[in-house]
Amino acid sequence: MFIRYLIIALAVCLGAVCPVFADGADSTESIRVTQKGVTGIESIDTLTVNEWDIPTSHNSLPITMLLSILPGGGQYYTGHYVRGGFITGIEALLFYEVYINKSWQKDRIYEQAKPYQDSVAMMTREIMLGADRDSLPSLLEKRHEYATRVRELSDKKMEQEDLRTAENAWLFGLHLYGMFDAFGIWYHNNHRSVELRSMKKAILLGLIPGVGQMYNGEFGKAGLLYMSFIGASTSIMTSQHMVNYYLKRKHVLGAEDETSEEYEKIQERVTYYRKNRNQYIWGIALIYLYSVADAAVDALLSDFDNPMHMAVLPRLEGGVQALFSIDF
């Protein structure tokens, strides 16, 4: 009984957007799709759409792709200002972080390290020129202290440089996503289709990252996948680079004194970057599995919006009747 009333309620609510057939002969007439993305039913085709999928009169593919070289340019050209603004804002922040802030931090480290480097050089000269025996322990201790500060700043510079490389990869991946998304907007505006796609084919193509999404026409999703793979892969390499860097330091210090405070700090850094590397590896594996599943689901639901498979047809003959069918 509840389902019956629910169907009747759906018929009443959607009656404004569905054709009302006066007789039984008209009700059996099939609904034909006159062109891709258009049902032929005015009340359906004139419904407002979400800004995320708004149609556009700017149909030039060369202009779309040319403007997409600029952050968000393709989205602005096609009238998708929210998407364009998001891409522009994130790219601007990453650009500032990679090319301005990181450069300033690098110069700052050089400025901080210069006095300690000069002090190490000065202490080394005094020791080599034959300092008296009483002052030698003091000179060696000071030299070791200054050298430790230089190594700490050098470690910091190495970490920032590797982080800069990873952030630059994410910036490149985001820009690539913007270009894929701009192409997807153009594609959907000109080649929208509600035809059922093969889920088996989508899964097979999905084994190659992004290809399953492109088969389903989801070019924006393919761009997101490539952004994730590029950024995560680079982050794995930079994390492994830091692991190797600190392992060399660890072996040298271990030969001298494994109980020193500096040795423990180096061990902590090795553990930290190993953990980061492993997290990105697991992340890539999960993203890959998700991409295959996403391609399959999108193919399965590719004709979900086709009125030939989902229709509500109210008839006002002795009450309200509705036909509600979903065909996968």
C-alpha positions as CSV (number, residue, x, y, z in Angstrom):
1,M,0.0,0.0,0.0
2,F,2.8,2.4,0.9
3,I,4.6,1.7,-2.4
4,R,1.3,2.4,-4.3
5,Y,0.8,5.7,-2.6
6,L,4.5,6.6,-3.3
7,I,4.1,5.9,-7.0
8,I,0.9,8.0,-7.1
9,A,2.7,10.8,-5.3
10,L,5.6,10.6,-7.8
11,A,3.1,10.8,-10.6
12,V,1.5,13.9,-9.2
13,C,4.8,15.6,-8.4
14,L,6.3,14.8,-11.8
15,G,3.1,15.3,-13.8
16,A,4.2,18.8,-14.8
17,V,7.3,17.5,-16.5
18,C,5.8,14.4,-18.1
19,P,3.4,14.2,-21.1
20,V,-0.3,13.5,-20.2
21,F,-1.9,11.1,-22.7
22,A,-5.5,11.5,-23.4
23,D,-6.2,8.0,-24.6
24,G,-4.7,4.6,-24.5
25,A,-3.4,4.7,-28.1
26,D,-1.2,7.7,-27.3
27,S,0.1,6.2,-24.1
28,T,1.6,3.3,-26.0
29,E,3.5,5.5,-28.4
30,S,7.2,5.3,-27.7
31,I,9.4,8.2,-26.6
32,R,12.1,8.8,-29.1
33,V,15.4,10.6,-28.5
34,T,15.7,13.1,-31.4
35,Q,19.3,13.8,-30.8
36,K,22.1,13.0,-28.3
37,G,21.2,14.6,-24.9
38,V,17.7,15.7,-26.0
39,T,14.6,13.6,-25.2
40,G,12.1,15.3,-27.5
41,I,9.9,16.1,-24.5
42,E,9.9,19.9,-24.1
43,S,9.0,19.8,-20.4
44,I,12.0,17.6,-19.7
45,D,14.5,19.3,-22.1
46,T,13.8,22.7,-20.7
47,L,14.5,21.8,-17.0
48,T,17.2,23.8,-15.4
49,V,20.5,22.1,-14.8
50,N,23.1,22.3,-12.2
51,E,25.9,24.8,-12.8
52,W,28.3,21.9,-12.7
53,D,26.9,20.6,-15.9
54,I,25.5,23.7,-17.5
55,P,25.3,23.7,-21.4
56,T,27.3,26.4,-23.2
57,S,27.1,28.1,-26.6
58,H,30.9,28.2,-26.8
59,N,31.5,25.1,-28.8
60,S,35.0,25.7,-30.2
61,L,37.3,22.9,-29.2
62,P,40.5,24.7,-30.3
63,I,39.6,27.8,-28.3
64,T,38.6,25.7,-25.3
65,M,41.9,23.8,-25.3
66,L,44.0,26.9,-26.0
67,L,42.5,28.9,-23.2
68,S,42.8,25.9,-20.9
69,I,46.5,26.4,-20.9
70,L,45.7,29.2,-18.5
71,P,44.5,28.0,-15.1
72,G,40.7,27.7,-15.4
73,G,40.7,29.4,-18.8
74,G,38.8,26.7,-20.5
75,Q,36.2,26.7,-17.7
76,Y,35.7,30.5,-17.9
77,Y,35.3,30.3,-21.7
78,T,32.5,27.7,-21.4
79,G,30.7,29.6,-18.7
80,H,31.7,27.3,-15.8
81,Y,32.9,30.0,-13.5
82,V,32.8,28.1,-10.2
83,R,35.0,25.3,-11.6
84,G,37.3,27.8,-13.2
85,G,37.6,29.9,-10.0
86,F,38.4,26.7,-8.0
87,I,41.2,25.7,-10.4
88,T,42.6,29.2,-10.6
89,G,42.7,29.7,-6.8
90,I,44.3,26.4,-6.0
91,E,46.9,26.7,-8.8
92,A,47.7,30.3,-7.6
93,L,48.3,29.1,-4.1
94,L,50.5,26.2,-5.2
95,F,52.4,28.4,-7.5
96,Y,53.1,30.9,-4.7
97,E,54.2,28.1,-2.4
98,V,56.5,26.3,-4.9
99,Y,58.1,29.2,-6.7
100,I,58.0,32.1,-4.3
101,N,57.7,30.9,-0.7
102,K,60.0,27.9,-1.1
103,S,62.6,30.1,-2.9
104,W,62.5,32.5,0.0
105,Q,62.9,29.7,2.5
106,K,65.9,28.4,0.6
107,D,67.6,31.8,0.6
108,R,66.8,32.2,4.3
109,I,68.5,28.9,5.1
110,Y,71.6,29.9,3.2
111,E,71.7,33.2,5.2
112,Q,71.4,31.3,8.5
113,A,74.1,28.7,7.5
114,K,76.7,31.2,6.3
115,P,77.9,32.3,9.8
116,Y,78.2,28.7,11.0
117,Q,80.1,27.7,7.8
118,D,82.5,30.6,8.3
119,S,83.0,29.6,12.0
120,V,83.7,26.0,11.0
121,A,86.3,27.2,8.4
122,M,87.9,29.5,11.0
123,M,88.2,26.8,13.6
124,T,89.6,24.4,11.1
125,R,92.3,26.8,10.1
126,E,93.3,27.4,13.8
127,I,93.5,23.7,14.4
128,M,95.5,23.0,11.3
129,L,97.9,25.9,11.9
130,G,98.9,24.3,15.2
131,A,96.8,25.6,18.1
132,D,98.4,25.0,21.5
133,R,97.4,21.8,23.3
134,D,95.4,23.5,26.0
135,S,93.0,25.3,23.6
136,L,92.7,22.4,21.2
137,P,89.8,20.6,23.0
138,S,87.9,23.8,23.2
139,L,88.4,24.5,19.5
140,L,87.3,21.0,18.6
141,E,84.2,21.2,20.7
142,K,83.2,24.6,19.1
143,R,83.9,23.3,15.6
144,H,81.7,20.3,16.2
145,E,78.9,22.5,17.5
146,Y,79.1,24.8,14.5
147,A,79.3,21.8,12.1
148,T,76.2,20.3,13.7
149,R,74.3,23.5,13.1
150,V,75.4,23.4,9.5
151,R,74.2,19.8,9.0
152,E,70.8,20.6,10.6
153,L,70.3,23.5,8.2
154,S,71.5,21.3,5.4
155,D,68.9,18.6,6.3
156,K,66.2,21.3,6.4
157,K,67.1,22.5,3.0
158,M,67.1,19.0,1.6
159,E,63.6,18.4,3.1
160,Q,62.3,21.6,1.7
161,E,63.7,20.9,-1.8
162,D,62.1,17.5,-1.9
163,L,58.8,18.9,-0.7
164,R,59.1,21.6,-3.4
165,T,59.5,18.8,-6.0
166,A,56.4,17.0,-4.8
167,E,54.3,20.2,-4.6
168,N,55.4,21.1,-8.2
169,A,54.2,17.6,-9.3
170,W,50.8,18.2,-7.7
171,L,50.6,21.7,-9.4
172,F,51.3,20.1,-12.8
173,G,48.7,17.4,-12.1
174,L,46.1,20.0,-11.2
175,H,46.8,21.9,-14.3
176,L,46.5,18.7,-16.4
177,Y,43.1,18.1,-14.6
178,G,41.9,21.5,-15.7
179,M,42.7,20.8,-19.3
180,F,41.0,17.4,-19.1
181,D,38.0,19.0,-17.4
182,A,37.7,21.7,-20.1
183,F,37.7,19.1,-22.8
184,G,35.1,17.1,-20.9
185,I,32.8,20.2,-20.8
186,W,33.2,20.6,-24.6
187,Y,32.6,16.9,-25.1
188,H,29.4,16.7,-23.0
189,N,28.1,19.8,-24.7
190,N,28.4,18.3,-28.1
191,H,28.3,14.5,-27.6
192,R,26.1,13.8,-24.7
193,S,24.7,10.3,-24.8
194,V,22.3,8.2,-22.7
195,E,23.2,5.0,-24.4
196,L,24.1,2.0,-22.2
197,R,27.8,1.3,-22.2
198,S,29.4,-2.1,-21.7
199,M,30.4,-2.6,-18.1
200,K,32.8,-5.5,-19.1
201,K,34.5,-3.2,-21.6
202,A,34.7,-0.4,-19.0
203,I,36.4,-2.7,-16.5
204,L,38.9,-4.0,-19.1
205,L,39.7,-0.4,-20.2
206,G,39.8,0.7,-16.6
207,L,42.8,-1.5,-16.0
208,I,44.7,1.3,-17.7
209,P,44.3,4.3,-15.4
210,G,41.9,6.9,-16.8
211,V,40.9,5.0,-19.9
212,G,37.8,3.5,-18.4
213,Q,36.7,7.0,-17.4
214,M,37.3,8.4,-20.9
215,Y,35.3,5.5,-22.3
216,N,32.4,6.7,-20.2
217,G,32.9,10.3,-21.2
218,E,34.1,11.3,-17.7
219,F,37.2,13.2,-18.8
220,G,37.2,15.3,-15.6
221,K,37.5,12.1,-13.5
222,A,40.3,10.9,-15.7
223,G,42.1,14.2,-15.1
224,L,41.7,13.8,-11.4
225,L,43.1,10.3,-11.6
226,Y,46.2,11.5,-13.5
227,M,46.7,14.3,-11.0
228,S,46.6,11.8,-8.1
229,F,49.0,9.4,-9.8
230,I,51.5,12.1,-10.8
231,G,51.4,13.8,-7.4
232,A,51.5,10.5,-5.3
233,S,54.2,8.9,-7.5
234,T,56.5,12.0,-7.2
235,S,55.8,12.1,-3.4
236,I,56.9,8.4,-3.2
237,M,60.2,9.2,-5.0
238,T,60.9,12.3,-2.9
239,S,60.2,10.4,0.3
240,Q,62.4,7.5,-0.7
241,H,65.1,10.1,-1.6
242,M,65.0,11.4,1.9
243,V,65.1,7.9,3.4
244,N,68.3,7.2,1.4
245,Y,69.7,10.6,2.5
246,Y,69.2,10.0,6.2
247,L,70.2,6.3,6.0
248,K,73.7,7.4,4.8
249,R,73.9,9.8,7.8
250,K,72.7,7.1,10.1
251,H,75.4,4.7,9.0
252,V,78.1,7.3,9.5
253,L,76.9,8.3,12.9
254,G,76.4,4.6,13.9
255,A,80.0,3.9,13.3
256,E,80.9,6.7,15.7
257,D,78.3,6.4,18.5
258,E,74.8,4.9,18.2
259,T,73.8,6.3,21.6
260,S,74.2,10.0,20.6
261,E,71.2,12.3,20.5
262,E,71.9,13.1,16.8
263,Y,71.7,9.4,15.9
264,E,68.3,9.1,17.5
265,K,67.0,12.2,15.6
266,I,68.3,10.7,12.3
267,Q,66.5,7.4,13.1
268,E,63.2,9.3,13.7
269,R,63.6,11.1,10.3
270,V,64.2,7.7,8.5
271,T,61.0,6.3,10.2
272,Y,59.0,9.4,9.3
273,Y,59.8,9.4,5.6
274,R,59.4,5.6,5.3
275,K,55.9,6.1,6.8
276,N,55.1,8.8,4.3
277,R,56.4,6.7,1.4
278,N,54.3,3.7,2.4
279,Q,51.2,5.9,2.8
280,Y,51.5,7.2,-0.7
281,I,52.0,3.6,-2.0
282,W,48.8,2.5,-0.3
283,G,47.1,5.6,-1.6
284,I,48.0,4.8,-5.2
285,A,46.8,1.2,-4.9
286,L,43.5,2.3,-3.4
287,I,43.0,5.0,-6.1
288,Y,43.7,2.4,-8.8
289,L,41.1,0.0,-7.4
290,Y,38.6,2.8,-7.1
291,S,39.2,3.9,-10.7
292,V,38.3,0.4,-12.0
293,A,35.2,0.2,-9.8
294,D,34.2,3.8,-10.8
295,A,34.5,2.9,-14.5
296,A,32.2,-0.1,-14.0
297,V,29.6,1.8,-12.0
298,D,29.5,4.7,-14.5
299,A,29.0,2.2,-17.4
300,L,26.3,0.4,-15.5
301,L,24.4,3.7,-14.8
302,S,25.2,5.3,-18.2
303,D,21.6,5.1,-19.4
304,F,20.0,5.9,-16.0
305,D,18.7,9.2,-17.3
306,N,17.3,7.8,-20.5
307,P,13.5,8.2,-20.4
308,M,13.1,4.9,-22.3
309,H,14.3,3.2,-19.2
310,M,12.8,5.5,-16.5
311,A,9.4,7.0,-17.1
312,V,6.5,8.3,-15.1
313,L,3.3,8.4,-17.2
314,P,0.2,9.7,-15.3
315,R,-3.3,9.1,-16.8
316,L,-6.4,10.7,-15.5
317,E,-9.0,8.0,-16.2
318,G,-10.8,7.0,-13.1
319,G,-8.0,8.2,-10.8
320,V,-4.3,8.5,-11.2
321,Q,-2.1,5.7,-12.5
322,A,1.6,5.6,-13.0
323,L,4.2,3.5,-14.7
324,F,7.5,3.5,-13.0
325,S,10.2,1.3,-14.7
326,I,14.0,1.1,-14.3
327,D,15.8,-1.0,-16.7
328,F,19.6,-1.6,-16.3
